[in-house]
Amino acid sequence: MRSYEVKRGHGKTLEKGGLRKRLAKVFDGVSDKGDWHVASYGALQQVTVRMVSKSEIELDSQLDTTASLEVATDTHKRFNKFLEAVTGFTAKQRNTRAKAKAKADAKAAAAKESGD
């Protein structure tokens, strides 16, 4: 399970079925399980996503490791296209933000540990 930050102001477009519409636009056969939206495509056996808040989504995926290189490449492109449409951030921006968050979390954990 992984959470992704959503660009400020972009979360409004995901409400009222917006997240589901974006998932259906990129992947096949979208269904719902509670507040989770589920789809599949190519090397993605299953991708599940839900809105946590206007500024965060959670996503889980299961990959088919036996998929051909062509299928895996196409799937990866579609997955990045979906994440960019949903979060408002490019792959490079998502990576930079994830690194900064991990660094801040590590710093907070170290400060808490030294304070004990």
N, C-alpha and C positions, 0 to 999 in steps of 0.2 A: 504494500500500500504506500502510495506516495502522495503528498499534497503539493499543490502548485499555487503560487500567488497569482492573483488576478489583478491586472492593471487598474489603477484607481479610475472609477467612473465606468469601467468596462463591465462590471458585474451586473449592472442594470439590464444589459442586453441578454443576460443569461437567465433572468427570472422569467416566470410565466411560460415555461416550455422552451425558452431560448437555447438552453444547454442541450436539450433533447434534439431540437431542430439541427443544431450544428453537428451533433453526433450522427444523425441520420443522413446529413448531406455528404459526409465523408465515408462512413461505414455502412455495411449492410444490416438489414434485419434488426432494428432497434426494438427492444422490449423493456419493460419496467419491472423492477423488483423493489417494492417500497419506494424510497426516495432515490434509489440507484437506477441508472439507465445502463442497459447492457447491449453490446453489439459485438460483431466479429467481422474480420476481413483478412484475407490472405494469410500471413504468418501469425496474425493475432487470433488465437483460438477464441479469446474472450477479452473484452475491455469493458470495465465497469467504472462509471463516473457519477459523482454527485456533487452538488453545491453544498459547501459547509457554511459559507457566508458570501456576501458580495465581494469579498476580497480573497476567497480561497475555494479551491475545488480539491476533492480527493479522487484519485484514480488508481485502479488496479488492473493489471493486464497479465494474460497468460499467453506465452509464445509457443509456436510450433517450431522446435529446433530442427526439424527435418525438412523444412521448407527450402525450396531452391533459392539461389542467390537473387534471381530476378524478382521472385515473389517477395522475398525479405526486403529487398531494396525498395520496391513499390510500397510495401506496407510501412516501412520506416518513413518514407516521404509523406504518405497520407497521415500517419500518426503525428508528425511534426506540423503538418498543415492544420490538423485538428487542434493541437495544443496552441498554436499561434492564434487561431480564430477564437478560441475560448479564453485564453489568458491575456491576449493583447501583446504578448512578448515574443520575440524571436527566440530560436534555440540558443543563440549566443547570450541573449539577455537573461533567459531562464537559468542558464548555467552560471552566469555571474552572480545572480541573485541567490541561487542555491548555495554557492560557495560562501557568500557573505553571511548568509543565515547560519550555515554550519560553523563558521568561525565565531560568530556572536554566541551561538549556543555553547560551543566549547569554552569560550571565555567565561560565560556565566556559570557553567558547571565547575570550572576550576576555581572561580571566586567562591562559590558555595562550599566546595570541598575544603578550601583553605580556611574558611570561616568556621568550620565545625570543630 
